[in-house]
Amino acid sequence: MFSVVIASLVVTRQNPVSSTLGRGDENMRGTIELIGPKRVMVGVRTENDDYSVLELIGGYDPEIGDVLAGNLDSLGGETILNMTQDESWDVFIQDIYGSRNSAFKMVSKH
């Protein structure tokens, strides 16, 4: 439950719906399962068994099996923790809630 004050009026909702598409769980974890040929795009299987596609902004060295944590279900710019390599990565999340096949198509081009 949450409350919002709007011009001295309190509105309470039981099931809040985010006003921003994909503003998700900052503690979500996922595993890198796909790496593009240029190593700048990765496909991450999230704990929800769907895929997020991340564009790496920087000279990172992704590896299959690396465990990532952060807003993996949020489109746009994010800082993600690579728990395996103990590094923070700046990424741009290109796609969320996708299938392995859709993630493969995106990642294989980059």
Jmol script that loads the backbone (N, CA, C; Angstrom):
load data "model"
ATOM      1  N   MET A   1       0.842  -1.163   0.000  1.00  0.00           N
ATOM      2  CA  MET A   1       0.000   0.000   0.000  1.00  0.00           C
ATOM      3  C   MET A   1       0.894   1.234   0.000  1.00  0.00           C
ATOM      4  N   PHE A   2       0.516   2.279  -0.700  1.00  0.00           N
ATOM      5  CA  PHE A   2       1.265   3.534  -0.672  1.00  0.00           C
ATOM      6  C   PHE A   2       0.284   4.696  -0.711  1.00  0.00           C
ATOM      7  N   SER A   3       0.785   5.858  -0.302  1.00  0.00           N
ATOM      8  CA  SER A   3      -0.043   7.062  -0.295  1.00  0.00           C
ATOM      9  C   SER A   3       0.643   8.159  -1.080  1.00  0.00           C
ATOM     10  N   VAL A   4      -0.164   8.966  -1.746  1.00  0.00           N
ATOM     11  CA  VAL A   4       0.339  10.098  -2.505  1.00  0.00           C
ATOM     12  C   VAL A   4      -0.460  11.318  -2.086  1.00  0.00           C
ATOM     13  N   VAL A   5       0.237  12.405  -1.784  1.00  0.00           N
ATOM     14  CA  VAL A   5      -0.449  13.637  -1.428  1.00  0.00           C
ATOM     15  C   VAL A   5      -0.551  14.497  -2.682  1.00  0.00           C
ATOM     16  N   ILE A   6      -1.790  14.832  -3.039  1.00  0.00           N
ATOM     17  CA  ILE A   6      -2.033  15.671  -4.211  1.00  0.00           C
ATOM     18  C   ILE A   6      -2.868  16.853  -3.742  1.00  0.00           C
ATOM     19  N   ALA A   7      -2.242  18.024  -3.668  1.00  0.00           N
ATOM     20  CA  ALA A   7      -2.923  19.257  -3.258  1.00  0.00           C
ATOM     21  C   ALA A   7      -3.749  19.019  -1.988  1.00  0.00           C
ATOM     22  N   SER A   8      -3.097  18.495  -0.982  1.00  0.00           N
ATOM     23  CA  SER A   8      -3.694  18.231   0.332  1.00  0.00           C
ATOM     24  C   SER A   8      -4.723  17.110   0.331  1.00  0.00           C
ATOM     25  N   LEU A   9      -4.814  16.372  -0.758  1.00  0.00           N
ATOM     26  CA  LEU A   9      -5.702  15.221  -0.828  1.00  0.00           C
ATOM     27  C   LEU A   9      -4.832  13.973  -0.795  1.00  0.00           C
ATOM     28  N   VAL A  10      -5.125  13.046   0.094  1.00  0.00           N
ATOM     29  CA  VAL A  10      -4.360  11.813   0.185  1.00  0.00           C
ATOM     30  C   VAL A  10      -5.096  10.724  -0.578  1.00  0.00           C
ATOM     31  N   VAL A  11      -4.387  10.127  -1.529  1.00  0.00           N
ATOM     32  CA  VAL A  11      -4.945   9.044  -2.319  1.00  0.00           C
ATOM     33  C   VAL A  11      -4.177   7.785  -1.959  1.00  0.00           C
ATOM     34  N   THR A  12      -4.879   6.726  -1.587  1.00  0.00           N
ATOM     35  CA  THR A  12      -4.241   5.474  -1.199  1.00  0.00           C
ATOM     36  C   THR A  12      -4.663   4.390  -2.173  1.00  0.00           C
ATOM     37  N   ARG A  13      -3.681   3.593  -2.617  1.00  0.00           N
ATOM     38  CA  ARG A  13      -3.959   2.502  -3.538  1.00  0.00           C
ATOM     39  C   ARG A  13      -3.414   1.210  -2.961  1.00  0.00           C
ATOM     40  N   GLN A  14      -4.120   0.124  -3.149  1.00  0.00           N
ATOM     41  CA  GLN A  14      -3.672  -1.184  -2.660  1.00  0.00           C
ATOM     42  C   GLN A  14      -2.597  -1.773  -3.562  1.00  0.00           C
ATOM     43  N   ASN A  15      -2.782  -1.701  -4.874  1.00  0.00           N
ATOM     44  CA  ASN A  15      -1.859  -2.295  -5.833  1.00  0.00           C
ATOM     45  C   ASN A  15      -1.303  -1.207  -6.728  1.00  0.00           C
ATOM     46  N   PRO A  16      -0.213  -0.577  -6.320  1.00  0.00           N
ATOM     47  CA  PRO A  16       0.314   0.524  -7.124  1.00  0.00           C
ATOM     48  C   PRO A  16       0.786   0.054  -8.491  1.00  0.00           C
ATOM     49  N   VAL A  17       0.505   0.862  -9.495  1.00  0.00           N
ATOM     50  CA  VAL A  17       0.970   0.599 -10.840  1.00  0.00           C
ATOM     51  C   VAL A  17       1.972   1.687 -11.170  1.00  0.00           C
ATOM     52  N   SER A  18       3.154   1.272 -11.590  1.00  0.00           N
ATOM     53  CA  SER A  18       4.207   2.234 -11.897  1.00  0.00           C
ATOM     54  C   SER A  18       3.806   3.102 -13.080  1.00  0.00           C
ATOM     55  N   SER A  19       4.114   4.379 -12.996  1.00  0.00           N
ATOM     56  CA  SER A  19       3.801   5.285 -14.100  1.00  0.00           C
ATOM     57  C   SER A  19       4.879   5.233 -15.173  1.00  0.00           C
ATOM     58  N   THR A  20       5.984   4.571 -14.912  1.00  0.00           N
ATOM     59  CA  THR A  20       7.064   4.448 -15.879  1.00  0.00           C
ATOM     60  C   THR A  20       7.180   2.992 -16.285  1.00  0.00           C
ATOM     61  N   LEU A  21       7.063   2.711 -17.576  1.00  0.00           N
ATOM     62  CA  LEU A  21       7.132   1.346 -18.061  1.00  0.00           C
ATOM     63  C   LEU A  21       8.415   0.679 -17.611  1.00  0.00           C
ATOM     64  N   GLY A  22       8.277  -0.460 -16.975  1.00  0.00           N
ATOM     65  CA  GLY A  22       9.433  -1.255 -16.635  1.00  0.00           C
ATOM     66  C   GLY A  22      10.226  -0.761 -15.449  1.00  0.00           C
ATOM     67  N   ARG A  23       9.727   0.166 -14.658  1.00  0.00           N
ATOM     68  CA  ARG A  23      10.450   0.580 -13.460  1.00  0.00           C
ATOM     69  C   ARG A  23      10.302  -0.527 -12.454  1.00  0.00           C
ATOM     70  N   GLY A  24      11.327  -1.360 -12.369  1.00  0.00           N
ATOM     71  CA  GLY A  24      11.171  -2.603 -11.637  1.00  0.00           C
ATOM     72  C   GLY A  24      12.004  -2.718 -10.394  1.00  0.00           C
ATOM     73  N   ASP A  25      12.351  -3.928 -10.119  1.00  0.00           N
ATOM     74  CA  ASP A  25      13.019  -4.338  -8.901  1.00  0.00           C
ATOM     75  C   ASP A  25      14.512  -4.038  -8.969  1.00  0.00           C
ATOM     76  N   GLU A  26      14.980  -3.143  -8.124  1.00  0.00           N
ATOM     77  CA  GLU A  26      16.399  -2.784  -8.111  1.00  0.00           C
ATOM     78  C   GLU A  26      17.279  -3.937  -7.642  1.00  0.00           C
ATOM     79  N   ASN A  27      16.698  -4.965  -7.043  1.00  0.00           N
ATOM     80  CA  ASN A  27      17.462  -6.090  -6.536  1.00  0.00           C
ATOM     81  C   ASN A  27      17.320  -7.332  -7.401  1.00  0.00           C
ATOM     82  N   MET A  28      16.750  -7.184  -8.599  1.00  0.00           N
ATOM     83  CA  MET A  28      16.585  -8.338  -9.473  1.00  0.00           C
ATOM     84  C   MET A  28      17.949  -8.889  -9.883  1.00  0.00           C
ATOM     85  N   ARG A  29      18.025 -10.199  -9.972  1.00  0.00           N
ATOM     86  CA  ARG A  29      19.255 -10.850 -10.427  1.00  0.00           C
ATOM     87  C   ARG A  29      19.005 -11.568 -11.730  1.00  0.00           C
ATOM     88  N   GLY A  30      20.073 -11.721 -12.488  1.00  0.00           N
ATOM     89  CA  GLY A  30      20.005 -12.452 -13.743  1.00  0.00           C
ATOM     90  C   GLY A  30      21.384 -12.979 -14.102  1.00  0.00           C
ATOM     91  N   THR A  31      21.405 -13.848 -15.092  1.00  0.00           N
ATOM     92  CA  THR A  31      22.646 -14.488 -15.527  1.00  0.00           C
ATOM     93  C   THR A  31      22.855 -14.220 -17.007  1.00  0.00           C
ATOM     94  N   ILE A  32      24.075 -13.818 -17.373  1.00  0.00           N
ATOM     95  CA  ILE A  32      24.394 -13.605 -18.779  1.00  0.00           C
ATOM     96  C   ILE A  32      24.391 -14.953 -19.484  1.00  0.00           C
ATOM     97  N   GLU A  33      23.534 -15.071 -20.510  1.00  0.00           N
ATOM     98  CA  GLU A  33      23.462 -16.297 -21.297  1.00  0.00           C
ATOM     99  C   GLU A  33      23.825 -16.078 -22.752  1.00  0.00           C
ATOM    100  N   LEU A  34      23.818 -14.816 -23.198  1.00  0.00           N
ATOM    101  CA  LEU A  34      24.134 -14.502 -24.589  1.00  0.00           C
ATOM    102  C   LEU A  34      25.092 -13.321 -24.632  1.00  0.00           C
ATOM    103  N   ILE A  35      26.095 -13.403 -25.490  1.00  0.00           N
ATOM    104  CA  ILE A  35      27.037 -12.292 -25.692  1.00  0.00           C
ATOM    105  C   ILE A  35      27.182 -12.084 -27.194  1.00  0.00           C
ATOM    106  N   GLY A  36      27.001 -10.848 -27.643  1.00  0.00           N
ATOM    107  CA  GLY A  36      27.119 -10.532 -29.059  1.00  0.00           C
ATOM    108  C   GLY A  36      28.553 -10.630 -29.549  1.00  0.00           C
ATOM    109  N   PRO A  37      28.739 -10.734 -30.867  1.00  0.00           N
ATOM    110  CA  PRO A  37      30.077 -10.886 -31.447  1.00  0.00           C
ATOM    111  C   PRO A  37      31.020  -9.713 -31.158  1.00  0.00           C
ATOM    112  N   LYS A  38      30.471  -8.514 -30.983  1.00  0.00           N
ATOM    113  CA  LYS A  38      31.305  -7.348 -30.656  1.00  0.00           C
ATOM    114  C   LYS A  38      31.455  -7.160 -29.149  1.00  0.00           C
ATOM    115  N   ARG A  39      30.770  -8.017 -28.342  1.00  0.00           N
ATOM    116  CA  ARG A  39      30.852  -8.013 -26.883  1.00  0.00           C
ATOM    117  C   ARG A  39      30.337  -6.712 -26.253  1.00  0.00           C
ATOM    118  N   VAL A  40      29.425  -6.029 -26.961  1.00  0.00           N
ATOM    119  CA  VAL A  40      28.828  -4.804 -26.419  1.00  0.00           C
ATOM    120  C   VAL A  40      27.350  -4.994 -26.080  1.00  0.00           C
ATOM    121  N   MET A  41      26.801  -6.156 -26.408  1.00  0.00           N
ATOM    122  CA  MET A  41      25.398  -6.449 -26.143  1.00  0.00           C
ATOM    123  C   MET A  41      25.328  -7.837 -25.513  1.00  0.00           C
ATOM    124  N   VAL A  42      24.538  -7.924 -24.423  1.00  0.00           N
ATOM    125  CA  VAL A  42      24.384  -9.210 -23.750  1.00  0.00           C
ATOM    126  C   VAL A  42      22.909  -9.505 -23.508  1.00  0.00           C
ATOM    127  N   GLY A  43      22.592 -10.793 -23.488  1.00  0.00           N
ATOM    128  CA  GLY A  43      21.266 -11.258 -23.128  1.00  0.00           C
ATOM    129  C   GLY A  43      21.324 -11.854 -21.735  1.00  0.00           C
ATOM    130  N   VAL A  44      20.450 -11.376 -20.860  1.00  0.00           N
ATOM    131  CA  VAL A  44      20.455 -11.786 -19.460  1.00  0.00           C
ATOM    132  C   VAL A  44      19.135 -12.490 -19.142  1.00  0.00           C
ATOM    133  N   ARG A  45      19.224 -13.747 -18.676  1.00  0.00           N
ATOM    134  CA  ARG A  45      18.022 -14.446 -18.208  1.00  0.00           C
ATOM    135  C   ARG A  45      17.778 -14.003 -16.777  1.00  0.00           C
ATOM    136  N   THR A  46      16.635 -13.379 -16.552  1.00  0.00           N
ATOM    137  CA  THR A  46      16.334 -12.844 -15.227  1.00  0.00           C
ATOM    138  C   THR A  46      15.751 -13.930 -14.336  1.00  0.00           C
ATOM    139  N   GLU A  47      15.620 -13.603 -13.060  1.00  0.00           N
ATOM    140  CA  GLU A  47      15.041 -14.549 -12.104  1.00  0.00           C
ATOM    141  C   GLU A  47      13.577 -14.850 -12.411  1.00  0.00           C
ATOM    142  N   ASN A  48      12.955 -14.069 -13.315  1.00  0.00           N
ATOM    143  CA  ASN A  48      11.573 -14.314 -13.741  1.00  0.00           C
ATOM    144  C   ASN A  48      11.508 -15.201 -14.977  1.00  0.00           C
ATOM    145  N   ASP A  49      12.680 -15.717 -15.404  1.00  0.00           N
ATOM    146  CA  ASP A  49      12.806 -16.582 -16.585  1.00  0.00           C
ATOM    147  C   ASP A  49      12.435 -15.895 -17.897  1.00  0.00           C
ATOM    148  N   ASP A  50      12.585 -14.572 -17.946  1.00  0.00           N
ATOM    149  CA  ASP A  50      12.497 -13.886 -19.217  1.00  0.00           C
ATOM    150  C   ASP A  50      13.858 -13.239 -19.465  1.00  0.00           C
ATOM    151  N   TYR A  51      13.986 -12.550 -20.584  1.00  0.00           N
ATOM    152  CA  TYR A  51      15.283 -12.010 -20.977  1.00  0.00           C
ATOM    153  C   TYR A  51      15.266 -10.496 -21.077  1.00  0.00           C
ATOM    154  N   SER A  52      16.353  -9.898 -20.615  1.00  0.00           N
ATOM    155  CA  SER A  52      16.622  -8.480 -20.814  1.00  0.00           C
ATOM    156  C   SER A  52      17.856  -8.386 -21.700  1.00  0.00           C
ATOM    157  N   VAL A  53      17.872  -7.406 -22.587  1.00  0.00           N
ATOM    158  CA  VAL A  53      19.021  -7.184 -23.470  1.00  0.00           C
ATOM    159  C   VAL A  53      19.687  -5.890 -23.037  1.00  0.00           C
ATOM    160  N   LEU A  54      20.971  -5.997 -22.693  1.00  0.00           N
ATOM    161  CA  LEU A  54      21.732  -4.861 -22.176  1.00  0.00           C
ATOM    162  C   LEU A  54      22.835  -4.474 -23.151  1.00  0.00           C
ATOM    163  N   GLU A  55      22.922  -3.190 -23.448  1.00  0.00           N
ATOM    164  CA  GLU A  55      24.053  -2.642 -24.199  1.00  0.00           C
ATOM    165  C   GLU A  55      25.056  -2.136 -23.166  1.00  0.00           C
ATOM    166  N   LEU A  56      26.288  -2.617 -23.248  1.00  0.00           N
ATOM    167  CA  LEU A  56      27.322  -2.236 -22.293  1.00  0.00           C
ATOM    168  C   LEU A  56      27.943  -0.916 -22.720  1.00  0.00           C
ATOM    169  N   ILE A  57      27.941   0.060 -21.816  1.00  0.00           N
ATOM    170  CA  ILE A  57      28.503   1.378 -22.084  1.00  0.00           C
ATOM    171  C   ILE A  57      29.854   1.451 -21.365  1.00  0.00           C
ATOM    172  N   GLY A  58      30.878   1.036 -22.049  1.00  0.00           N
ATOM    173  CA  GLY A  58      32.204   1.001 -21.439  1.00  0.00           C
ATOM    174  C   GLY A  58      32.949  -0.246 -21.872  1.00  0.00           C
ATOM    175  N   GLY A  59      34.179  -0.358 -21.447  1.00  0.00           N
ATOM    176  CA  GLY A  59      35.042  -1.468 -21.846  1.00  0.00           C
ATOM    177  C   GLY A  59      34.979  -2.642 -20.899  1.00  0.00           C
ATOM    178  N   TYR A  60      33.805  -3.230 -20.758  1.00  0.00           N
ATOM    179  CA  TYR A  60      33.634  -4.343 -19.831  1.00  0.00           C
ATOM    180  C   TYR A  60      33.918  -5.665 -20.531  1.00  0.00           C
ATOM    181  N   ASP A  61      34.158  -6.699 -19.737  1.00  0.00           N
ATOM    182  CA  ASP A  61      34.477  -8.012 -20.272  1.00  0.00           C
ATOM    183  C   ASP A  61      33.443  -9.032 -19.797  1.00  0.00           C
ATOM    184  N   PRO A  62      32.271  -9.077 -20.458  1.00  0.00           N
ATOM    185  CA  PRO A  62      31.224  -9.992 -20.020  1.00  0.00           C
ATOM    186  C   PRO A  62      31.604 -11.441 -20.281  1.00  0.00           C
ATOM    187  N   GLU A  63      31.138 -12.323 -19.416  1.00  0.00           N
ATOM    188  CA  GLU A  63      31.365 -13.756 -19.580  1.00  0.00           C
ATOM    189  C   GLU A  63      30.042 -14.484 -19.391  1.00  0.00           C
ATOM    190  N   ILE A  64      29.849 -15.561 -20.136  1.00  0.00           N
ATOM    191  CA  ILE A  64      28.671 -16.406 -19.945  1.00  0.00           C
ATOM    192  C   ILE A  64      28.681 -16.895 -18.495  1.00  0.00           C
ATOM    193  N   GLY A  65      27.547 -16.765 -17.834  1.00  0.00           N
ATOM    194  CA  GLY A  65      27.431 -17.215 -16.450  1.00  0.00           C
ATOM    195  C   GLY A  65      27.617 -16.119 -15.419  1.00  0.00           C
ATOM    196  N   ASP A  66      28.088 -14.927 -15.837  1.00  0.00           N
ATOM    197  CA  ASP A  66      28.211 -13.817 -14.893  1.00  0.00           C
ATOM    198  C   ASP A  66      26.831 -13.511 -14.302  1.00  0.00           C
ATOM    199  N   VAL A  67      26.783 -13.296 -12.996  1.00  0.00           N
ATOM    200  CA  VAL A  67      25.537 -12.958 -12.310  1.00  0.00           C
ATOM    201  C   VAL A  67      25.466 -11.443 -12.149  1.00  0.00           C
ATOM    202  N   LEU A  68      24.371 -10.851 -12.625  1.00  0.00           N
ATOM    203  CA  LEU A  68      24.161  -9.403 -12.559  1.00  0.00           C
ATOM    204  C   LEU A  68      23.019  -9.109 -11.597  1.00  0.00           C
ATOM    205  N   ALA A  69      23.070  -7.929 -10.982  1.00  0.00           N
ATOM    206  CA  ALA A  69      21.995  -7.494 -10.078  1.00  0.00           C
ATOM    207  C   ALA A  69      21.703  -6.024 -10.335  1.00  0.00           C
ATOM    208  N   GLY A  70      20.424  -5.678 -10.248  1.00  0.00           N
ATOM    209  CA  GLY A  70      20.008  -4.293 -10.430  1.00  0.00           C
ATOM    210  C   GLY A  70      18.651  -4.238 -11.097  1.00  0.00           C
ATOM    211  N   ASN A  71      18.336  -3.095 -11.685  1.00  0.00           N
ATOM    212  CA  ASN A  71      17.056  -2.880 -12.374  1.00  0.00           C
ATOM    213  C   ASN A  71      17.090  -3.535 -13.751  1.00  0.00           C
ATOM    214  N   LEU A  72      17.082  -4.855 -13.781  1.00  0.00           N
ATOM    215  CA  LEU A  72      17.172  -5.581 -15.046  1.00  0.00           C
ATOM    216  C   LEU A  72      15.865  -5.556 -15.831  1.00  0.00           C
ATOM    217  N   ASP A  73      14.795  -5.098 -15.204  1.00  0.00           N
ATOM    218  CA  ASP A  73      13.510  -5.012 -15.894  1.00  0.00           C
ATOM    219  C   ASP A  73      13.074  -3.558 -16.058  1.00  0.00           C
ATOM    220  N   SER A  74      14.054  -2.712 -16.344  1.00  0.00           N
ATOM    221  CA  SER A  74      13.811  -1.291 -16.496  1.00  0.00           C
ATOM    222  C   SER A  74      14.489  -0.794 -17.776  1.00  0.00           C
ATOM    223  N   LEU A  75      13.713  -0.262 -18.706  1.00  0.00           N
ATOM    224  CA  LEU A  75      14.288   0.244 -19.955  1.00  0.00           C
ATOM    225  C   LEU A  75      15.114   1.501 -19.715  1.00  0.00           C
ATOM    226  N   GLY A  76      16.192   1.646 -20.490  1.00  0.00           N
ATOM    227  CA  GLY A  76      17.002   2.855 -20.426  1.00  0.00           C
ATOM    228  C   GLY A  76      18.296   2.673 -19.672  1.00  0.00           C
ATOM    229  N   GLY A  77      18.913   3.801 -19.318  1.00  0.00           N
ATOM    230  CA  GLY A  77      20.207   3.807 -18.658  1.00  0.00           C
ATOM    231  C   GLY A  77      20.128   3.342 -17.209  1.00  0.00           C
ATOM    232  N   GLU A  78      21.030   2.464 -16.827  1.00  0.00           N
ATOM    233  CA  GLU A  78      21.092   1.919 -15.472  1.00  0.00           C
ATOM    234  C   GLU A  78      22.544   1.623 -15.116  1.00  0.00           C
ATOM    235  N   THR A  79      22.807   1.529 -13.837  1.00  0.00           N
ATOM    236  CA  THR A  79      24.073   0.997 -13.350  1.00  0.00           C
ATOM    237  C   THR A  79      23.756  -0.355 -12.736  1.00  0.00           C
ATOM    238  N   ILE A  80      24.408  -1.381 -13.246  1.00  0.00           N
ATOM    239  CA  ILE A  80      24.154  -2.766 -12.859  1.00  0.00           C
ATOM    240  C   ILE A  80      25.406  -3.303 -12.169  1.00  0.00           C
ATOM    241  N   LEU A  81      25.235  -4.121 -11.151  1.00  0.00           N
ATOM    242  CA  LEU A  81      26.354  -4.755 -10.469  1.00  0.00           C
ATOM    243  C   LEU A  81      26.611  -6.121 -11.083  1.00  0.00           C
ATOM    244  N   ASN A  82      27.835  -6.331 -11.558  1.00  0.00           N
ATOM    245  CA  ASN A  82      28.260  -7.665 -11.966  1.00  0.00           C
ATOM    246  C   ASN A  82      28.816  -8.316 -10.706  1.00  0.00           C
ATOM    247  N   MET A  83      28.026  -9.179 -10.091  1.00  0.00           N
ATOM    248  CA  MET A  83      28.405  -9.790  -8.814  1.00  0.00           C
ATOM    249  C   MET A  83      29.574 -10.761  -8.991  1.00  0.00           C
ATOM    250  N   THR A  84      29.671 -11.384 -10.144  1.00  0.00           N
ATOM    251  CA  THR A  84      30.743 -12.342 -10.411  1.00  0.00           C
ATOM    252  C   THR A  84      32.092 -11.640 -10.479  1.00  0.00           C
ATOM    253  N   GLN A  85      32.142 -10.504 -11.171  1.00  0.00           N
ATOM    254  CA  GLN A  85      33.400  -9.779 -11.356  1.00  0.00           C
ATOM    255  C   GLN A  85      33.579  -8.653 -10.344  1.00  0.00           C
ATOM    256  N   ASP A  86      32.590  -8.446  -9.475  1.00  0.00           N
ATOM    257  CA  ASP A  86      32.620  -7.388  -8.468  1.00  0.00           C
ATOM    258  C   ASP A  86      32.892  -6.023  -9.106  1.00  0.00           C
ATOM    259  N   GLU A  87      32.080  -5.710 -10.130  1.00  0.00           N
ATOM    260  CA  GLU A  87      32.199  -4.440 -10.848  1.00  0.00           C
ATOM    261  C   GLU A  87      30.820  -3.823 -11.047  1.00  0.00           C
ATOM    262  N   SER A  88      30.768  -2.504 -11.108  1.00  0.00           N
ATOM    263  CA  SER A  88      29.556  -1.800 -11.508  1.00  0.00           C
ATOM    264  C   SER A  88      29.665  -1.496 -12.992  1.00  0.00           C
ATOM    265  N   TRP A  89      28.614  -1.797 -13.730  1.00  0.00           N
ATOM    266  CA  TRP A  89      28.583  -1.574 -15.177  1.00  0.00           C
ATOM    267  C   TRP A  89      27.516  -0.550 -15.519  1.00  0.00           C
ATOM    268  N   ASP A  90      27.879   0.405 -16.366  1.00  0.00           N
ATOM    269  CA  ASP A  90      26.896   1.321 -16.937  1.00  0.00           C
ATOM    270  C   ASP A  90      26.348   0.655 -18.185  1.00  0.00           C
ATOM    271  N   VAL A  91      25.039   0.553 -18.247  1.00  0.00           N
ATOM    272  CA  VAL A  91      24.389  -0.140 -19.360  1.00  0.00           C
ATOM    273  C   VAL A  91      23.200   0.671 -19.847  1.00  0.00           C
ATOM    274  N   PHE A  92      22.762   0.349 -21.055  1.00  0.00           N
ATOM    275  CA  PHE A  92      21.496   0.856 -21.575  1.00  0.00           C
ATOM    276  C   PHE A  92      20.655  -0.368 -21.889  1.00  0.00           C
ATOM    277  N   ILE A  93      19.550  -0.524 -21.168  1.00  0.00           N
ATOM    278  CA  ILE A  93      18.711  -1.708 -21.341  1.00  0.00           C
ATOM    279  C   ILE A  93      17.789  -1.475 -22.533  1.00  0.00           C
ATOM    280  N   GLN A  94      18.004  -2.301 -23.557  1.00  0.00           N
ATOM    281  CA  GLN A  94      17.307  -2.149 -24.837  1.00  0.00           C
ATOM    282  C   GLN A  94      15.968  -2.880 -24.885  1.00  0.00           C
ATOM    283  N   ASP A  95      15.846  -3.988 -24.132  1.00  0.00           N
ATOM    284  CA  ASP A  95      14.629  -4.785 -24.190  1.00  0.00           C
ATOM    285  C   ASP A  95      14.447  -5.506 -22.856  1.00  0.00           C
ATOM    286  N   ILE A  96      13.193  -5.680 -22.460  1.00  0.00           N
ATOM    287  CA  ILE A  96      12.874  -6.383 -21.217  1.00  0.00           C
ATOM    288  C   ILE A  96      11.715  -7.346 -21.475  1.00  0.00           C
ATOM    289  N   TYR A  97      11.573  -8.334 -20.606  1.00  0.00           N
ATOM    290  CA  TYR A  97      10.482  -9.311 -20.660  1.00  0.00           C
ATOM    291  C   TYR A  97      10.439 -10.088 -21.970  1.00  0.00           C
ATOM    292  N   GLY A  98      11.586 -10.281 -22.610  1.00  0.00           N
ATOM    293  CA  GLY A  98      11.623 -10.964 -23.893  1.00  0.00           C
ATOM    294  C   GLY A  98      11.873 -12.461 -23.764  1.00  0.00           C
ATOM    295  N   SER A  99      11.763 -13.126 -24.891  1.00  0.00           N
ATOM    296  CA  SER A  99      12.071 -14.548 -24.965  1.00  0.00           C
ATOM    297  C   SER A  99      13.559 -14.717 -25.278  1.00  0.00           C
ATOM    298  N   ARG A 100      14.055 -15.930 -25.116  1.00  0.00           N
ATOM    299  CA  ARG A 100      15.448 -16.205 -25.468  1.00  0.00           C
ATOM    300  C   ARG A 100      15.663 -15.936 -26.957  1.00  0.00           C
ATOM    301  N   ASN A 101      14.688 -16.310 -27.786  1.00  0.00           N
ATOM    302  CA  ASN A 101      14.807 -16.119 -29.226  1.00  0.00           C
ATOM    303  C   ASN A 101      14.880 -14.639 -29.596  1.00  0.00           C
ATOM    304  N   SER A 102      14.025 -13.814 -28.993  1.00  0.00           N
ATOM    305  CA  SER A 102      14.064 -12.371 -29.300  1.00  0.00           C
ATOM    306  C   SER A 102      15.364 -11.744 -28.808  1.00  0.00           C
ATOM    307  N   ALA A 103      15.853 -12.186 -27.645  1.00  0.00           N
ATOM    308  CA  ALA A 103      17.125 -11.672 -27.125  1.00  0.00           C
ATOM    309  C   ALA A 103      18.270 -12.083 -28.048  1.00  0.00           C
ATOM    310  N   PHE A 104      18.254 -13.325 -28.518  1.00  0.00           N
ATOM    311  CA  PHE A 104      19.300 -13.795 -29.420  1.00  0.00           C
ATOM    312  C   PHE A 104      19.347 -12.955 -30.695  1.00  0.00           C
ATOM    313  N   LYS A 105      18.181 -12.655 -31.263  1.00  0.00           N
ATOM    314  CA  LYS A 105      18.131 -11.852 -32.483  1.00  0.00           C
ATOM    315  C   LYS A 105      18.755 -10.473 -32.279  1.00  0.00           C
ATOM    316  N   MET A 106      18.487  -9.846 -31.136  1.00  0.00           N
ATOM    317  CA  MET A 106      19.050  -8.515 -30.861  1.00  0.00           C
ATOM    318  C   MET A 106      20.549  -8.593 -30.599  1.00  0.00           C
ATOM    319  N   VAL A 107      20.949  -9.530 -29.758  1.00  0.00           N
ATOM    320  CA  VAL A 107      22.338  -9.623 -29.326  1.00  0.00           C
ATOM    321  C   VAL A 107      23.257 -10.051 -30.473  1.00  0.00           C
ATOM    322  N   SER A 108      22.792 -10.939 -31.319  1.00  0.00           N
ATOM    323  CA  SER A 108      23.643 -11.476 -32.398  1.00  0.00           C
ATOM    324  C   SER A 108      24.044 -10.431 -33.427  1.00  0.00           C
ATOM    325  N   LYS A 109      23.351  -9.313 -33.468  1.00  0.00           N
ATOM    326  CA  LYS A 109      23.669  -8.234 -34.410  1.00  0.00           C
ATOM    327  C   LYS A 109      24.771  -7.307 -33.886  1.00  0.00           C
ATOM    328  N   HIS A 110      25.072  -7.424 -32.597  1.00  0.00           N
ATOM    329  CA  HIS A 110      26.028  -6.504 -31.993  1.00  0.00           C
ATOM    330  C   HIS A 110      27.090  -7.261 -31.250  1.00  0.00           C
TER     331      HIS A 110
END
end "model"
wireframe off; spacefill off
backbone 0.3
color backbone group
